[in-house]
Amino acid sequence: MDLIKLEQQFEPFQKGQRLIIRDDLYDTSELQQIFEIAAKKKIKIYLIDTGRLSSESLEQFPDYRFSFYTSDVSRPEFQELIQLKRILKPKGCPLYYLIQGDLEDDSQLFNHLELFDSVIISSREKPRALKLLARLAEEITHSRSSFVYYHHKNLEENLADVGLKKCWIHVSNKYLEEQAEIMIMDLIKTIRKNKGHIVIHVDRLQPYPFLKTLVQGGAFLVFSLPPLEPSSNLFLLAETLRKKTLPEKSYYLYKEIMV
């Protein structure tokens, strides 16, 4: 793709907007051009790593801050991740690590948490042992990293063991019932007491008083609902929360999506 066509693709973008790209959709020279254009227009680049780019190629990229999203599937060897961190750190580029495979007791991850700005794991595709996640959460409290966990099932009391300092637990409100409000609020209270964070994705309509109580308890609500009646309390709550931001390290690429 020539430079003129690349620049035309960037015309709709405004300063500060996000551009998410995969490294296997462009050759190295095209990626370098994309970064040069993004630097001029001050566009935020989020690069999804498939393992195709070599360390040497990354070193040739302009000194422009971008976010690098890799995984245990794309980069299974920690020596390679160490090399990546060496290249990305001087550029000020955060390194995010998605665990797609199994997390084992003897995983090298426990010895290399300092490499990552966030470690992300989800129970969508496979069940996750909360005991092992709690160990990871505890280790992360003593590191420079953060921990993001997407919990795709009903709430459990020992989920609070994962919600420690620098840990972000994401759950969908489709698993929350108003009848269990006391248990839910106790869980949120414990997580907040431990300096953890809980993000509740509102994917279905629930009564305004119930959702308001969750917010008052310390949960962060992300709304993914059809258009609401503008005069409703629920609309006002959703609009208020949309104005608040989550740090980039607290979710995987899109704050609205339960990975």
Buried (B, 14 or more C-beta within 10 A) or exposed (E): EEEEEBEEEBEEBEEEEEBEBEBEEBEBEBBBBBBBBBBEBEBBBBBBBBBBBEEEBBEEBBEBEBBBBBBBEBBEEBEBBEBBBEBBEEBEBBBBBBBEEEBEEEBEBBEBBEBBBBBBBBBEEEEBEBEBBBBBBBBBBEBEBBBBBBBBEEBEEEBBBBBBBBBBBBBBBBBBBEEBBEBBBBBBEBBBEBEBBBBBBBBEEBEBEBBBBBBEBBBBBBBBEEEBEEEEBBBEBBEEBEEEEEEBBBBBBEBEEBB
